[in-house]
Amino acid sequence: MTTDRSPEPSTGPSTAPAAAATAGPGPEPAPSATGAAQRRGAFRVGDRVQLTDPRGRLHTITLTPDGTFHTHRGYFRHDELIGAPEGTVVVTNAGTEYLALRPLLADHVLSMPRGAAVVYPKDAGQIVTMADIYPGAVVVEAGVGSGALTMSLLRAVGDAGSLHSIERRADFADIARGNVEGFFGGPHPAWQLSVGDLADVLPTAAAPGTVDRVVLDMLAPWENLAVVADALAPGGVLICYVATTTQLSRLAEDVRTDGRYTEPQAWESMVRGWHLEGLAVRPQHRMIGHTGFLLTTRRLADGVEAPLRRRRPAKGSYPVVEDGTPAPDPELWSSESLGERETSAKKIRRAQRDAHPERDGA
């Protein structure tokens, strides 16, 4: 026995048009994330453009209505790029071709004005991933420098998140603000920048147990372990960026001594490019080697003691005095011994000027 499943013929006019008419307008388009508009479309006045010559050398320019780009290989006018799509090839009057693209974040942080050394993209990527910086997270960053890591953190938390950056030097903070707002095309709604010491700012800026992640890029992060522990929520992540093994050793031991953190984990990353030319595929002779160490740990719940380590340190791992207690040497932790270089006032002024081009006409 079979059943006829063909539809019955309609006996009246179709109601589909009427239903469509009464359904109302479609959903409104989602709002664009901060900075997204600057990453799309044709080149506009004020855009930063990365030019690549036939030998792979890079130049970064900011487009202006009457600007020109000059090298020993000729020149061209910015007007030839304004209104053109990304991926355009522009030719100088001497016949040299340049590929024009918007710089990626990794390119931008290495070419932007800087007062302090920047966190390299390889380390910024590790920080965002290994600290689990997620959209909507409440993050505190201390040691802003020139704002390189700040851009990656803002990208990760998104407009719905919160990033409070704390920098103790007002001139560095000024450079960072110019770089960050220049990259995103204006102030970011998730960003707050404060000038001062972390120990003074954080207790007034965040209630206890309300911060999800803390990122420290400073000379002596162990000095702030207590204030960070007060601000972090249980399970929250602390990640620290330090430059030397002496800093790393002191930080790890103080994290263990504090008692409110899990066993710290430390590592470094190195990036080696490869030469690709037909069958000549080999590692490049130069690489981005050591830039810094990363250490992560997580906040324990209040009243919980960290499990005892089962590994025994080797003899001689800890210097001791006569009574058997560790003997820290104050000279080991001076700015000079840890390799901190003082940035010249002239370099700071130049970086501030480059980070805020809008001030030239003020």
N, C-alpha and C positions, 0 to 999 in steps of 0.2 A: 504494500500500500504506500502510495506516495502522497505527499502534501504539497499543494501549490503554494509557494512562498512569494509569488510575484505580488507587488503592491496593487491595491485596488485603485481603479482610475479615480481621479479627483472629480468631485461633483460641483465644485465652486471655485472661485478665484483663489489663487495662492495667497497665504497670509505672511509669507516670508518677507516681502518688502515692508509690510506694516510692522512686523516684529523688529526688523533692523532699524526702522525709523524710531521706534520707541525704546530701543535699547540704550540710548544715550551715547555721549561721546566715549571714545576709548580711554584707556588709562593715560594719565599724564606722563610725559617722559621723565625719567629719573633725573634728579639734579646732577650736574657734572661735579666730580670730585675736584677739590682745590688743586690747581696746577695742571689739570688735564687739558684744558683748552690751549695752554702754551705748548703742549706736546704734539698737537695735531694741526693739520691744514697747511696752507701755503705760508711761506716766510713773510713775517710782518716786521715793521719798524720796531726796534727794541729787542728783537730775537737775537740770541747768541747762536752763531753758526760755526760749525767746525769744518774747515777746509783741509782736504787731503791732496797733496801734490803727487805727481807720478812716481815719486820715490818713497811715498808713504809718510812724508813729514807732515805734521799737523800744525794748523794755525787756527786760532779761535778769534772771531770778530763779533762785534755787536752792530747790527744793521742800523744805519742812520740815513735819513732822506738824501743828504748830499755827500755821504761818505765815500771814500775810495780805499781800496786795499792795494798796498804797494809792497813789492819785493824786488830783488834783483832780477826776477823773472818776468817783470812787467807789472801792470796794474789793471784793475777793472773797477767799475763803479758799483756801489751797493744797490743802486736802482735795478741792476741786472738780476739781482736775486729777490728783491722785494716783490711779492706776488707770485713767485715761482714755487713749484712744489719741491718737497724734499727729494733728495737724490738727483738734483740738477747738476749738470756739469757746466761750469762757467770758464770762459777762456780769456786770458789776459791779452793785452795789446801785442805782447811778444809771442803769443801762440801757446802758452803753457796752460794746460787744463787743470782745474781744481774741482774735485767732487765736494758738493755742499750738502751737509746733513746737520740736523740738530745734535748737539753732543748728548750722549747718554749720561746718566747720573755719574757713572764711573769716570767718564771723560771730564765732566764738569768739575768734580771735586779736585781733580789734579791740575786744572787750569785756572781755577778761580783765585781771586786775591786771598792771601793768607798772612796772618800774623804769627800764629803758632803752626807747628807741623800738623798735617791732617792725618786722620785715621784712614788708612788705605782701603780701597774698595774690598779687597780680599778679607780684611778684618771686619769691616762694617757688615759684610754679608754673613760672616760667622757670628757676629754679635746678634744680628736680627734673628737668625735661625736658632742658635744654641741657647739664647735667652728666651726664645719663644715669644717674640714681640708680635702680638696679634691685633687685628682691628678692634678698636674699642678699649684697648688696654690703658691703664693709668701708669705712666712711666715717668721716672725722674732720672735726669741725666746731669751729671756734675763734671765739669771740665769741658766746656763747649769748644774752646779753641777757635777755629775758623768756621765751624758749623758743618763740617763734612759729614760727621756721623749723625748730626741732627736731621739732615735731609732724609737719610735712610730710615731713621726712627719715625719721622712724620709720615713717610710713605707707608710704613708698616701699621701704625696705629690708626691712620685714616682720619677723616673729619670727625668721626664719632668718638675718637679716643682722646687722650690727654697726654701731652708731653710738657713737663716743666723742666727747662734747662737752667742750670745754675752755673755761673761763671764768676770767679772772684776778681777778674780784671775787666774794668769797664771798657778799655780799648779793644780787647779781644771780643767782648760781647758786641760792641758796635760793628766790628768787621763781620761777625757771625750773622747778625741781624741783616746786614746788607746782602750777604751771600744767600741766605735762606729765602728772604723775600724776593730777591732777584730771580731765584730759581723757580719759585712757585708763582711768580707774577703778582705778589702782594702778601700781606699778612696771612698766616695760616690760622684757621679758627681753633685748631687743637693745640697751639703752641703758646707757651708763656716763658718769657726769658727774664731771669732775675740776676742781679749783680750782688755778689756777697759770698760768704763761706757757706758750704753745705750745712755745717753744724748749726749755723745761725738761721738759715732760711728754711730748711726742711721742716723743723718742728712747727713753724708758724704757717707753712703752706699746705701740709698734709696731716690729717688726723691719724692717730695711731692705727695701724692695721688696714690702711686704705690704699696702699700703693701695690701694684702688681709686679712691677719690674724696676730695678735700679741699675743704672749703668754708670760706672765710675771710671774716668780717665784723668787721673791726677797723680801727683808725686807720691803721696803717702795715704793710700786709701784705707789702710788699717786704722787710721785715726778717726774714721767715721763709721766704723762697724756698729757701734752702739746706736747712733741716731738712725742708721739705716734699718737696723733690726726693729726699732720702735715703729717705723713707718711701714715696713713690709707686712703684707697679709700673710698668714700661714700658707706655706707652699710657694710664696713669691720667690723670684729669682734675683740674685745679685750677681752681676758680671762685671769684672774689673779688667782694665787694660793697663798693663805695666810694661816697662821697657827692659828691665834688667833682671837677672836671676836673683840678685840680692833683694830687690823689691818683692819678687815672687815668693821667695822663701819667708820673708817677714810677714807678708800678707797671709800665706797659708797657715802659718803657726798661730797668728792672732785670730784667724777665723776659728780654728780648733779651740783655742783658749776661751773664746767668747761663750761658747756653749749653746748658742741659739741657732746655729747653722748646721747643715749637713756637711759631710766630708767634702772638702773642696776638690775640684777637678781642674787641671791646667793643661794647656796645649799651645802650640803655635801652628801657623799655616804658612806654606811656601807655594808660590805659583811659578811654574816654568812653562814658557811658551814653546811652540814647535814650529820649525821651518817647514813649509809645504811648497814644494816645487817639483812637480812631476813625480819621479821615483825618489827624488832627494828629500826624504822625509826623516827629519832628525830633530833632537832637542835643540833649542836655541842656546847660544853660548852664555847669554845673560838671563838672569831670573830675578824675581822679586823674592828675596830670601827673608831673613829675619827682620821684622818691623816691631814686633811686640809679643808679649805673652797674654793669653786670656785665661782668667780663672773664674769658674762659676761655682756657686753654692746656693742652697735654698733655705728659706726660713722655716724652722721647726715651729710647731704649735707651742703656745705658752705652757710652761711647766713640763715639757718633754725634754729628756736628756738625750743627747746624741749617742748612738751606740758606740761602744768602745771599738777602736781599731784592732784588728787581729794581727796586723803586720807589725813586726818589731823593727824599729829603726836600727841601722847598723851603728856599731860603736864609732864615735867620732862625728856622728851626724850633728850633734848639738854641742857647741862650745860651752864649757861650764867653769864656774869659779870654785873656790875651795869647799863651800858648803853644798855643792852639788846642783845649784840652780843655774839656769841659763845666764849667760853673760853677754847681753846685747851691747854692742859698741856704738855709742852715739855718732861717731864719725862715719859709720857705714851709711847713715841715713841722711847725710847732708845733701843739699841740692847739687853741689859740685860732684860728689862721689857717685850720685845716681845718674849723672849725665845730663842734667837739665841745663839747656843753653839759654842764656838771656837773649831775647830778641831785641835788636837795636831799635831805638826810638824812630829813626829814619824809615826803617822797614815797616814799622807799625803805621806811621803816617801815610806812607804810600799805599799800603793795603787798605786803610780806611778810605782813602780817596778813590781807589779802584772799586771798592765794594759799594760805594754810594755815588755813582756817576751823576745822579740827579742833583747833587749838591754843587756841582761845578757852576751852575747858572745862578745859584742862590746869592 
